[in-house]
Structures are given as C-alpha cells and as structure tokens.
Amino acid sequence: MKRSISHVRIVGSVLLGALPLAIACSGGTSPGTPGGTANPVEPSGGSSSSGGGTASTPGASGTGSGATSSGGGTNGGAMGGGPASSGAGTSGSSSGSPAPTGAGGGVSTSSGGSSGSSSSAGSSSSGGKASSSGVAAGSSSSGGAAGDAGSSGGASTGSGDGGNAGTPVADPTKKITVWLAGDSTMMNCQGVCPCGWGSQFQPYFNANVTVVDSAAGGRSIQTWLYDPNVGTTMTANGECTVSPMTYSARWQAMLDATSGMKPGDYLFIEFGINDADATCNRHVGSALFETYLGTMAMAAKTRGAQPIFLTSTSMMACTGATVTPNRPFGPETKAAGTSNGVPVIDLTTLSANLFTTLALCPNDLNFMSTTEPVGLFFCDDHTHFEAAGAKQIAGVVAQALKDQNIGLAAYLK
C-alpha cells in the first residue's frame, strides 16, 4: 500500500511542508540587512543604497580601475558578493539584482548600461558572467556564460539563452560539492512519499562529487533564505515582512568560509511553486524573486562556485496525451539567468516532456494506484514524487548538464 500524504494535501500549486515560524514585523522586504544590521556570516564592507543607487562599498578591491556599478536592487547587506564591475568605463545600473557589499572580493559585471574595457584580462559587455574564480579573466558576451573563465584574456563569442552557453570544463578528478537549494520537489525523501529529485542525484556522479541536499518542503525562495523570520503580514509594497534579516541556518552553512561553498563547487537553485502563494509568509513578487536569485548567484560566484538556476518541475496537467508545461516564475528564472550570466535548466519543460514520453496522460487522476504509471511516479497528488519518479527527474537534470555543456557534466558516470 503506498503511503498517502493527504494529511498535508497540497491544494493548487502550494507545496508540502511545515510552514516556518512566522514573525510579523515592519522590517521591510529588502533582501539585504536593513539599518546596518549585518548577517552573522557576512562581514559587511559598507552598505549599498536601495532603489538602484551606486554601492558605497569601495570598488577598489575589483581588479580594474573603474567605478563600481549600481546594484539596482533593494539590498542593504548582501550575501558576500564582491564589488560589482572591474571595468574602467562606466556601467549602468542592473535591474533586479542587488548591489552586494559583503566580504568575498569576487568581481562580476553587472547587466544594463555599457561597460568600458577592463584593466584585467579583456573586456566585458553588459550581462556577462564573472569567472568562477571570482576574477575577471576574459570577457563574456551579453546574456551568456563566459568562455573558459580564467584561461585566457580573449572574449567569449557565444551569446547564450539565460546563460545556456555552457560553463568552464571541470576537472573530474577534483573533489567538489554540489549544493541544492529548493523546495519539496528537490528535497530528501520524507519516508516513502514525497521524494524530491535531489535525493536521487548522487548516484549519477563519480566518487569525487558529494551532493548536499538542503532543499526544504513548503519554502519560497524568501522563506528558504530567512527561516524563521518571514512574517505573515504583507507590506504596502506587496511583499512579506522579514525581521530580523538574519539568514537561515541552511544558507549560513553554504556561506561558511570553512565548510561551505568553495572553488569548483556548484549551487543548484530551484524555486517558484510556493512563491506564487498570494498570502504571506510564502508570497514573493516577481522583481524580488529575481533579486534573490541574483544575490544567491553572486554569493556562489564570489566563493568560486558555479550557480545553476532551474525552473520548477511541471504539474501533471494533461491535454489529451500531452502534458502541458505549467509552473509560475519560469520567465523570471530565465531573466535572472540572463542578467546574472547563470545557466538555466528549463526543468518545467523537460519534466513535462518526460511525463508525456512515459504516457502519463491521459489518466484518471489515480495517483494512489500501485500499478498504474501515474501512481508509480507520483505520490497522491500532481506535484510530489515517489522515489522512482524522483530518480527519473534527477536523470533529466543530469542529461541537461550534458546537453547544455555545463562543466559539471564531466563528473557524470
């Protein structure tokens, strides 16, 4: 008899999981730390102005001689991304991503505006990506990931779709960690059901990869970052209150200078289902969603890790024998990938295609069946997976690494 999760049955697009303790307050919605209150693992190097002003942290730690670009976000404390651009020219403000002010010293270009030639190893155009080592080496073209980052000073010629131009080739003999941040469709198994695809990801890699699955059920990107400090009150600007602006233990663990993300690691980020909730504490607006993605990506890059964005796994919605891809925040995820030079895996489309290939449509919605294909793949709803289903989703993600020339593919068995 398959286990039912009906005691926490999810309605519509809301995912399973215990809600974090909601603490309503008037702390605002900036993804940074307001009022000079620094997050414990991010020594502040100054503060950035909110609403698109230029960062007040010194740009001197960049490798170029130009001014730092403005962050364009609402961040006041950021997550450890280094100063913004290293170019000698001027750069316009980037829309939707924060102006990081934490320690880390990495160098990245910002999207928007035009960027002058860098004094490091080449020139960078807007929308490009910093090298994974945090030092601008060569340049990236608009929207794409940089070429072999750090390998030469030449310009990259590819223009990618949301960063889908690939990433530097990895050395599969080097031990690395693959960090996972997401919701219940990615999390470790909770008994028989549900099992997120992250729980089945490890077997696809060689012995030099360690997968750390920190996905948590029922989380939006904001509650994942700030548990348990996101309140149930919505402010006048339509976002949930957060106070204090202290990161969750799971994010602090990834940011830890000793045991967290390190050069060569990868950070997979998948949110968007719970974020579409109309009420707090899970609601996240489109602009803030993109800002948080950019902030997490910057934190990874400044530590030498490579971020990868994923759109959410599709809901089982049949149109005849075909599953129609459907999940919120897909466009925002792709836009954040383009503006931050991060590869995007369109898991919404890929998972829908898988469901169609497996002939899961049409069906009688008998998700509790232990013999029918749809029941063997899903728990008792259209969102959460049995272990067998999660394994197939993990395989789709692994194949996407190859198809999109993402460096981590070198570690696949």
SULVENKA-V675138 format. One record per residue. SS is DSSP state (@ for helix, = for strand, . for the rest). Layout:
# SULVENKA-V675138
<<SS> <SS>>
This chain:
# SULVENKA-V675138
<<.> <.> <.> <.> <.> <@> <@> <@> <.> <.> <.> <.> <.> <.> <.> <.> <.> <.> <.> <.> <.> <.> <.> <.> <.> <.> <.> <.> <.> <.> <.> <.> <.> <@> <@> <@> <.> <.> <.> <.> <.> <.> <.> <=> <.> <.> <.> <=> <.> <.> <.> <.> <.> <=> <=> <.> <.> <.> <@> <@> <@> <.> <.> <.> <.> <.> <.> <.> <.> <=> <.> <=> <.> <.> <.> <.> <.> <.> <.> <.> <.> <.> <.> <.> <.> <.> <=> <.> <.> <.> <.> <.> <.> <.> <.> <.> <=> <.> <.> <.> <.> <=> <.> <.> <.> <.> <.> <.> <.> <.> <.> <.> <.> <.> <.> <.> <=> <=> <.> <.> <.> <.> <=> <.> <.> <.> <.> <.> <.> <.> <.> <.> <.> <.> <.> <.> <.> <.> <=> <.> <.> <.> <.> <.> <.> <.> <.> <.> <.> <.> <.> <.> <.> <.> <=> <.> <.> <.> <.> <.> <.> <.> <.> <.> <.> <.> <.> <.> <.> <.> <.> <.> <.> <.> <.> <=> <=> <=> <=> <=> <=> <=> <.> <.> <.> <.> <.> <.> <.> <.> <.> <.> <.> <.> <.> <.> <@> <@> <@> <@> <.> <@> <@> <@> <=> <.> <.> <.> <=> <=> <=> <=> <=> <.> <.> <.> <.> <.> <.> <.> <@> <@> <@> <@> <@> <@> <.> <.> <.> <=> <=> <=> <=> <=> <.> <.> <.> <.> <.> <=> <=> <=> <.> <.> <.> <.> <.> <.> <@> <@> <@> <@> <@> <@> <@> <.> <.> <.> <.> <.> <.> <.> <.> <.> <.> <=> <=> <=> <=> <=> <.> <.> <.> <@> <@> <@> <.> <.> <.> <.> <.> <.> <.> <.> <.> <@> <@> <@> <@> <@> <@> <@> <@> <@> <@> <@> <@> <@> <@> <@> <@> <@> <.> <.> <.> <=> <=> <=> <=> <=> <.> <.> <.> <.> <.> <.> <.> <=> <=> <.> <.> <=> <=> <.> <.> <.> <.> <.> <.> <@> <@> <@> <@> <@> <@> <@> <@> <@> <@> <@> <.> <.> <=> <=> <=> <.> <@> <@> <@> <@> <@> <@> <@> <@> <@> <@> <@> <.> <.> <.> <.> <.> <.> <.> <.> <.> <.> <.> <.> <.> <.> <.> <@> <@> <@> <@> <@> <=> <.> <.> <.> <.> <.> <.> <=> <.> <@> <@> <@> <@> <@> <@> <@> <@> <@> <@> <@> <@> <@> <@> <@> <@> <@> <.> <.> <.> <@> <@> <@> <@> <@> <=> <.>>
